[in-house]
Amino acid sequence: GRAPDPARADDLPLAELVRMPRLGDTVIELHDVSDGYGEGLLFEHVDLALGPGERLGVVGVNGTGKSTLLDVLAARRTPRSGRVVRGSTVRVGYYDQRGVDLPPGARVRELVAGPARQPDWSDAALLERLWFDSDAQWAPVRLLSGGERRRLQLALVLREGPNVLLLDEPTNDLDLDTLRALEDLLDAWPGTLVVVSHDRALLERTVEDVVVLDGHAGHPGRVGRVPGGYAAWDAARRAARVPGRAGPATTAARPAAPRSTSPPARAARGTSRPGRTPSTLRHLMRKAEADMARLRERQAVLEAELAAASDDHVALARVGEELSALAGELAAAEEAWLALGEEAEAQGLAT
């Protein structure tokens, strides 16, 4: 048929723009799945069934195996044990912090079109959804900002026509324009969505249910669904927290705390510190995010060491202990970030 009017391409459903195949009833199912690194398991006996159009968040402190679980769902990893079933029409798109290497001399729209064809109206329309104006669409990669590169990487994932979208910490280091473009796109996403994130606002806006990972290296956890999404998990986690202890809380088996009748912002306002300006709060949140990123990088190095030391029991013990200590530091950094987010929320700031 005739190509749509490019001026009206922004009105096209995202499924049509992305050219995603229709999902059948079976998407991805995990049956009694266990996985980890070296001799240590991160999670075990996981049963999880993703349905068509399901929107799922994956939460838990760092070191519990969230990215590993995502890799199993994406078929990037074969789990240690258990069975993974995938529907025949499933096409996975995976968006993580690493992204793909972008050639500096290539132009944005040509990269999105790929080498086999000329850029067309649908490439332009997809890029407009991701906040690329007509000038930016023809810019070479070397002139793009960090946020524009992240948006381009997302466009390249979508151009593969996925109907299952897996996102691993998608909002780390995003500028506001890119964050807004991502949230708008996920709002309209018609396929199945799985998001690993610490970003409360993103999870509350984009997912309907969460699964919680509560183990760490050498102490495998279960993966449990929490009805009620992020808010229910967060309430249960806060209710279960032991003062003065920064270790991970096992929340999957605990009931959610009763809902407060006060709005969250009002409840948090009593704990906000007078005199902290919005700019100070944003600076502190950026610093907390940088701390978490640094600790995650160290965690990735240690996990690689753990995988390489599979036959060296002394090294396994040393790295396992360091990973456990690191999980505590990450939990503390996450708590600091969450507290700052509540303070900002109480002041009416966008977090």
C-alpha positions in Angstrom: 0.0 0.0 0.0 0.9 3.7 -0.2 3.2 5.0 2.5 1.5 7.1 5.2 1.8 10.9 5.1 5.1 11.5 7.1 3.3 14.4 8.8 0.8 12.0 10.3 3.4 9.2 11.1 3.5 10.3 14.7 -0.1 9.1 15.1 0.8 5.6 14.0 0.6 2.9 16.7 4.1 2.0 17.9 3.6 -1.7 16.9 3.1 -0.6 13.3 6.0 1.8 13.4 8.4 -0.7 14.9 7.0 -3.5 12.7 6.7 -5.9 15.6 5.4 -9.4 15.0 2.2 -10.4 16.9 2.8 -12.3 20.2 1.1 -15.7 20.7 -0.2 -16.9 24.1 3.3 -18.3 25.1 6.0 -15.6 25.5 8.8 -16.7 27.9 8.4 -19.2 30.8 11.0 -20.2 33.4 10.5 -23.6 35.0 12.5 -24.4 38.2 15.4 -22.3 37.0 18.6 -21.8 39.0 21.7 -19.8 38.0 24.8 -18.0 39.3 28.5 -17.8 38.8 31.4 -20.1 39.8 30.0 -22.5 42.5 27.6 -19.9 43.9 24.0 -19.6 43.0 22.2 -16.2 42.9 18.7 -17.6 42.6 17.1 -21.0 42.5 13.8 -22.8 41.8 12.4 -19.9 39.8 9.1 -20.3 38.1 8.0 -17.3 36.1 5.6 -17.0 33.2 5.5 -13.8 31.1 2.3 -13.3 29.1 1.6 -11.2 26.0 1.5 -7.5 26.9 2.7 -8.1 30.5 4.6 -5.2 32.1 7.0 -6.5 34.8 9.5 -4.8 37.0 12.5 -6.6 38.6 13.7 -5.2 41.9 16.1 -6.0 44.7 19.4 -4.7 46.0 22.4 -5.0 43.8 24.2 -8.4 43.7 20.9 -10.4 43.8 21.1 -11.5 40.1 18.7 -9.1 38.4 20.8 -8.7 35.3 21.6 -12.4 35.3 17.8 -13.1 35.3 17.3 -10.7 32.4 20.1 -12.5 30.5 18.4 -15.8 31.0 15.1 -14.3 29.7 16.9 -12.9 26.7 18.6 -16.2 25.9 22.0 -14.6 26.4 22.7 -17.2 29.2 21.7 -20.8 29.6 20.8 -21.2 33.3 22.6 -23.7 35.5 19.5 -25.8 35.8 15.8 -25.7 34.9 13.9 -25.2 31.6 13.2 -22.1 29.6 10.3 -22.1 27.1 9.9 -19.4 24.4 7.0 -18.8 22.1 7.7 -19.2 18.4 6.9 -15.6 17.5 9.1 -14.0 20.3 11.6 -11.5 19.2 13.6 -9.9 22.1 15.0 -6.4 22.2 17.6 -5.8 24.9 18.5 -2.2 26.0 21.2 -1.9 28.7 23.8 0.6 29.8 26.5 -0.8 27.6 24.6 -0.4 24.3 26.4 -0.9 21.0 29.5 0.8 19.6 28.4 3.6 17.3 30.7 4.6 14.4 31.5 8.3 14.8 31.2 9.2 11.2 27.8 7.5 10.5 24.7 9.7 10.4 21.8 9.0 12.8 19.0 8.2 10.2 21.3 6.0 8.1 22.3 3.9 11.1 18.6 3.4 12.0 17.8 2.4 8.4 20.7 -0.1 8.3 23.0 -0.9 5.4 20.4 -2.7 3.2 18.1 0.2 2.4 17.6 4.0 2.2 16.2 5.9 5.2 12.4 6.4 4.8 9.5 8.1 6.5 9.2 5.3 9.2 12.8 5.9 10.3 12.1 9.7 10.6 8.9 9.0 12.6 10.6 6.6 15.0 13.4 9.1 15.6 10.8 11.9 16.2 9.2 9.8 18.9 12.7 9.7 20.5 13.1 13.5 20.3 15.4 13.7 17.3 14.4 16.8 15.3 15.1 16.8 11.5 18.6 18.4 11.9 19.6 15.8 14.6 18.4 13.0 12.4 21.1 13.8 9.8 23.9 14.6 12.3 27.0 12.3 12.5 27.4 10.3 15.7 30.5 12.3 16.8 28.3 15.4 17.3 25.7 13.8 19.5 25.4 14.4 23.2 25.5 11.5 25.6 21.7 11.5 25.9 21.3 11.6 22.1 23.6 8.5 21.9 21.5 6.7 24.4 18.3 7.5 22.4 19.9 6.4 19.2 20.9 3.1 20.9 17.2 2.7 21.9 16.1 3.4 18.3 18.5 0.7 17.0 17.0 -1.8 19.5 13.4 -0.9 18.4 14.4 -1.1 14.7 15.0 -4.8 15.1 11.2 -5.1 15.6 11.1 -6.7 19.1 7.8 -7.7 20.7 9.5 -8.4 24.1 11.5 -5.4 25.4 14.0 -6.0 28.2 15.5 -3.0 29.9 18.5 -3.2 32.3 18.8 0.0 34.4 17.6 2.1 31.5 17.5 5.5 33.3 21.1 5.6 34.6 22.9 8.8 33.5 19.9 9.9 31.2 19.3 13.6 30.7 15.7 14.8 31.2 14.8 14.9 27.5 15.9 11.3 27.1 14.1 10.2 30.2 10.9 11.8 29.0 11.2 10.2 25.6 11.8 6.8 27.2 8.8 7.1 29.6 6.5 8.3 26.7 7.6 5.4 24.6 7.2 2.8 27.3 3.7 4.2 28.1 2.7 3.3 24.5 4.6 0.0 24.3 2.2 -2.7 23.1 4.4 -5.7 23.6 5.8 -7.5 26.7 8.0 -5.3 28.9 10.5 -6.3 31.6 12.4 -3.5 33.4 15.3 -3.9 35.9 15.5 -0.5 37.7 16.1 1.5 40.9 14.1 4.3 39.4 10.9 4.5 41.5 9.1 7.0 39.2 9.8 4.9 36.1 8.6 1.7 37.7 5.5 3.3 39.1 4.6 4.7 35.7 5.5 1.8 33.4 5.0 -1.6 35.2 2.0 -3.3 36.7 3.7 -6.0 38.8 7.2 -6.6 40.3 9.3 -9.7 41.0 11.7 -9.5 43.9 15.2 -11.0 44.1 16.5 -11.3 47.6 19.6 -13.5 47.5 23.3 -12.8 46.8 26.5 -14.7 45.9 26.7 -17.9 47.9 23.2 -17.3 49.5 20.7 -17.9 46.6 17.3 -16.3 46.9 13.9 -17.1 45.5 12.2 -14.9 42.9 8.8 -13.9 44.2 6.0 -11.8 42.6 4.6 -9.0 44.7 1.0 -8.0 43.8 0.5 -4.3 43.7 3.7 -3.4 41.9 6.5 -1.2 43.1 4.5 0.6 45.8 3.6 -2.7 47.6 7.1 -4.0 47.5 8.5 -0.7 48.8 6.0 -0.6 51.6 6.9 -4.2 52.6 10.6 -3.5 52.4 10.3 -0.4 54.7 8.2 -2.3 57.2 10.7 -5.1 57.3 13.8 -2.9 57.6 15.9 -3.3 60.8 17.3 0.1 62.0 21.0 0.4 61.6 21.4 -2.6 59.3 22.0 -2.1 55.6 21.7 -5.7 54.5 19.2 -6.9 51.9 15.7 -7.4 53.3 13.8 -10.6 52.2 10.5 -9.2 51.2 9.0 -11.7 48.9 7.3 -13.7 51.6 6.2 -10.7 53.8 2.8 -9.1 53.3 2.7 -5.5 52.1 2.4 -2.9 54.9 -1.1 -1.3 55.1 -1.5 1.7 52.9 -1.2 5.1 54.7 -4.1 7.4 54.3 -1.7 10.3 53.9 -0.3 11.1 50.4 3.4 9.9 50.2 4.7 13.4 49.8 2.9 14.6 53.0 4.2 11.6 55.0 7.7 12.2 53.9 7.6 16.0 54.4 8.2 15.6 58.2 11.6 14.1 57.5 12.8 16.6 55.0 15.7 18.8 56.1 15.1 22.5 56.0 17.6 24.5 54.1 18.4 22.0 51.4 17.7 23.7 48.1 16.4 21.9 45.0 19.8 22.2 43.3 21.6 20.8 46.4 19.2 17.8 46.5 19.7 17.2 42.8 23.5 17.3 43.3 23.3 14.8 46.1 21.1 12.5 44.1 23.6 12.6 41.2 26.4 11.8 43.6 24.4 8.9 45.1 23.8 7.6 41.6 27.5 7.9 40.8 28.3 6.0 43.9 26.0 3.2 42.9 27.4 3.2 39.4 31.0 2.9 40.8 30.0 0.0 43.1 28.2 -1.8 40.2 31.3 -1.5 38.1 33.3 -3.1 40.9 30.6 -5.8 41.2 30.9 -6.6 37.5 34.7 -7.0 37.9 34.3 -9.3 40.9 31.6 -11.4 39.1 34.0 -11.9 36.2 36.7 -12.9 38.7 34.2 -15.3 40.3 33.4 -16.9 36.9 37.1 -17.2 36.1 38.0 -18.8 39.5 35.6 -21.8 39.2 38.3 -24.3 40.3 40.2 -22.1 42.8 38.5 -22.5 46.1 40.7 -19.9 47.9 39.9 -17.3 45.2 36.2 -18.2 45.3 36.0 -17.7 49.0 37.8 -14.3 48.8 35.8 -13.0 45.9 32.6 -14.3 47.5 33.3 -12.5 50.7 34.1 -9.2 48.9 30.9 -9.6 46.8 28.8 -10.0 50.0 30.5 -6.9 51.5 29.8 -5.0 48.3 26.2 -6.0 48.4 25.9 -4.3 51.8 27.6 -1.1 50.5 25.2 -1.1 47.5 22.2 -1.5 49.7 23.4 1.4 51.8 24.0 3.6 48.7 20.5 2.6 47.4 18.9 3.5 50.8 20.6 6.9 50.7 19.4 7.5 47.1 15.8 6.5 48.1 15.8 8.8 51.1 17.0 11.7 48.9 14.3 10.8 46.4 11.6 11.0 49.1 13.0 14.3 50.3 12.8 15.7 46.8 9.3 14.3 46.4 8.2 16.0 49.6 9.4 19.3 48.1 7.5 18.7 45.0 10.6 18.1 42.8 10.6 15.7 39.9 12.7 12.7 40.7 
